[in-house]
Each structure stands twice: as structure tokens, then as C-alpha cells.
């Protein structure tokens, strides 16, 4: 039986270090050695790894709460943890020997990004494995990773992609040591989440052993479909724990929502403390006596509390049903999708309100507002926050077949 409170306490125990290190994390666009040492000491990158590999195999709700706690101190660190943890879910689909080779080192970390041009990210079958070529961007956390992954379309020697009967491309995710890739670390010049070092990386005609290639469902690219959808090939899942009935997409949904909620909590707390003592220029009383500010803080608390509690309860309920039935039902996937997107958008509203009401105090780097505003806007630009997900969810509730790629 897992000790959820222990994992959440471990995360909160890192807050002092992360708060102090946040300027260095942003300046270096990576997690510095002392931060990585602390994260590895607390096994924070192994929360979603199977117990058979020395991982914690935590419940989704536990992971969510730990990420919120980390994000309250530093969003880039929390973002890397989510990305690396989602990638580590691939261990459940690897043969035991390959899983130990990749994740056996206690400091092993995997990262992967998004195909820069899916038509050019190809895996060609060859004797004993695959010949992989491609370029992937947004490889968050790759600078401290030991292995990388690349999502590829399977193609023949002439580069012609293979197709399923329904026209979808046949996909594989190939895994390879980071040292095998060419890394472009000069392009991550962005408004927020700078410390994630989300670089672009490439391989060309790289031989990848067959045991290091997994079908796309293990990465969350395909989901359990509604009853009238075409069948999806199911890879062999070596690990049968409840956690691995969820997909990496589910991890990214709730994990990146947790990053947003952690940012919202920290920014709102900072504004509440500021409002207790700051008197705006020309005002005769502090912000705390302003009726408008009082109401806005109350509304922000309600927004945070409802978004956090709703997503947390959905994760707990989905887990309980899955533990009993062995299945994460499609309706639970819909609810996770909805609650995660909603949480990120509500978090953005809270951070923007806090920043605006803090006045000129908020524009100084020395105060706890401007970096969190930038980080929050980077979070809310990512695909998990897209308003298009509301359309997919609405289609489901209206009986219209939804687009399911990110559900």
C-alpha cells in the first residue's frame, strides 16, 4: 500500500531548495546539479516507474498532488518531472531486459518531444530492429536525461509510410541513448518555463534494437475508443498494475494541470501577503481594505479550490473503478480531459488577476509575480490547455463522435 502523504511530503520538502534555485534554473535553462541531486535522492523521477524496476508506481492522485507542491516552488522543475514521468510509463511495455537496461540505473531519466515534421520521422524495419530518422522538438527535461524517445511513422526503405486499414499511420516509438542524438540547445529562447531546456534533437539512420521500439499506445498516442470506433492494436503490456491502465496522455493531462495549479496557488498566496501591507500610490488604506480586492481574492480561492478538488476527485474515482474492473472507462478519460483543461485555464485567470492587482510591484524580477506570470502563460499555450478539448468533450456529451487523440 503506498504512502501518499510521504510522497507529497517529499515534494514539499524540496520547496526551500527550489525557491532559492529558481533564478539559476531560469538563467541556465536547465536543472542545476544540486537540484538534480535532491530530486534523485527523493526518487522524484521514479514515481511512475514500476516497482519491479525500483519505482514507486504511485497512484495518479498522489502524483498530481506532488506536482502541485513542486510547482508552487518552481514550475520548470515540476514540468520536467511531468514530462520525464510520462515518458517513464514506457517501461511497462518493454521486455524486462530492455526495461532494466534503460531504467535500471537509479538516476535514469527518459525524455521525448514532438515530431517537428511527422512525415519525416520514420522508423524503417531492418534485421534485428529499426533504422530511425527524424527531428523532434520540445524535449523537456532532456538535458538531464539518459535516454530519449522518438515517435515515428513506420515506413519502407523508400520512405513510404505504412497504414492501418482505416488509413491511420502505423507508428512506433523508438528509444535510444541521449548520446546517440544531435541536440540543438540554442533554440529554447522562450517567454516562460525556460528552465525546462526543451531542446530539439535529431537522429539519422540510427539503428534501434527491436526491443527498444514500442507501439504508439504506450506513449498515449492512441486511446481506448468509443464502441463504434475502429479497433486499435494493443501492445503487450508487461506490467499489469492499475497505474499502467492509464496512458502517458493521462499523465500529461493531470500533470501539466498540476503545474498550472501550483503556479496559481503560489501567485495567489504572494498576492494575499502583499495585499495585507501594500497601500497603492495615492490611497489612504492598504489593499486589504479594498472591497473589490476582497471579493476578487475570494473568487480566486473558489476557482482554485473547485478546479483542484474536482480534478483530484476524478483521479481518485477513476483509479478506484480501474482497480476494481481493470479498465479506465472512456467516460473517465473524458472527465480527466475536461477537468485538466479547465484547471489550467482557471489557473491562468488566477495568476493574471494576482499579477494585475499587485500593480507595479509585480513587474520587478525580485518579486514573486513576473516569472510566474510568464511560466503560467507558457503552460497555457501547451496543447493540454487548448480550448479545442472543450469541443471534443461537448461532442461526447451530445452523442457526437469526438476527436480522441488527446483524450
Helices and strands as residue ranges (DSSP letters): H 4-13, H 15-28, H 33-41, G 44-46, G 51-53, H 60-73, H 75-88, G 89-93, H 96-103, E 110-112, E 114-115, G 118-120, E 122-126, E 129-139, G 142-144, E 147-155, E 171-177, G 178-180, E 182-184, G 194-196, E 199-209, G 210-212, E 213-215, G 216-219, G 242-245, H 248-277, G 287-289, H 291-325, H 330-357, G 359-363, H 370-381, G 383-385, H 388-397
